[in-house]
Amino acid sequence: MAMKTNVFMLTVVCLLLPYEGMSQDSSKVPQKGSKVYVIGESKNEDAMKAIDRLIDELKDWAYWEVKPTKDEADFVLKADIKASKGMTLTSWGGTSYTLTAQIIDKGGNVLWESAQYKASPNGTNGFNAGNAVVKKFMRALKKKFK
């Protein structure tokens, strides 16, 4: 019976070991007070306005210090915001947005990647989907980095 217990425990330990190395190292993600540079991927005017809104929200949150240049920052928050116009199931025209983001260290390593957030203009967001997608992202970011 002891042999079966030992084999079982060894199996459990061997199965869990790979997950130990995969756990997120909190020393590698930006801590409170870290310096972050925000970069937007899009050249679309609507998307660039949403990036400006994201920067304002990050400054208001004051968890990280937003820097104007990449050289001054400890990390880069790369935001990919896409804006699209037209009719969808959830909007009746106007501009809809999607947002995904990555946190990247100075070596170019991706330390964290967000889920994709979507927003379409409607009455609940004041028909401002750009602000709405940024607010969704910020809620998730604040939960992740406390």
Secondary structure as the mmCIF struct_conf table of DSSP 4:
data_model
#
loop_
_struct_conf.conf_type_id
_struct_conf.id
_struct_conf.beg_label_comp_id
_struct_conf.beg_label_asym_id
_struct_conf.beg_label_seq_id
_struct_conf.end_label_comp_id
_struct_conf.end_label_asym_id
_struct_conf.end_label_seq_id
HELX_RH_AL_P HELX_RH_AL_P1 ALA A 2 MET A 22
BEND BEND1 SER A 23 SER A 23
TURN_TY1_P TURN_TY1_P1 SER A 26 LYS A 28
BEND BEND2 VAL A 29 VAL A 29
HELX_LH_PP_P HELX_LH_PP_P1 PRO A 30 GLN A 31
TURN_TY1_P TURN_TY1_P2 LYS A 32 GLY A 33
STRN STRN1 LYS A 35 GLY A 40
HELX_RH_AL_P HELX_RH_AL_P2 GLU A 45 TRP A 61
BEND BEND3 TYR A 63 TRP A 64
STRN STRN2 GLU A 65 VAL A 66
BEND BEND4 PRO A 68 THR A 69
HELX_RH_3T_P HELX_RH_3T_P1 LYS A 70 GLU A 72
BEND BEND5 ASP A 74 ASP A 74
STRN STRN3 PHE A 75 MET A 87
BEND BEND6 LEU A 89 THR A 90
STRN STRN4 TRP A 92 ASP A 105
TURN_TY1_P TURN_TY1_P3 LYS A 106 GLY A 107
BEND BEND7 GLY A 108 GLY A 108
STRN STRN5 VAL A 110 GLU A 113
STRN STRN6 TYR A 117 ALA A 119
HELX_RH_3T_P HELX_RH_3T_P2 GLY A 123 ASN A 125
TURN_TY1_P TURN_TY1_P4 GLY A 126 PHE A 127
HELX_RH_AL_P HELX_RH_AL_P3 ALA A 129 LYS A 144
#
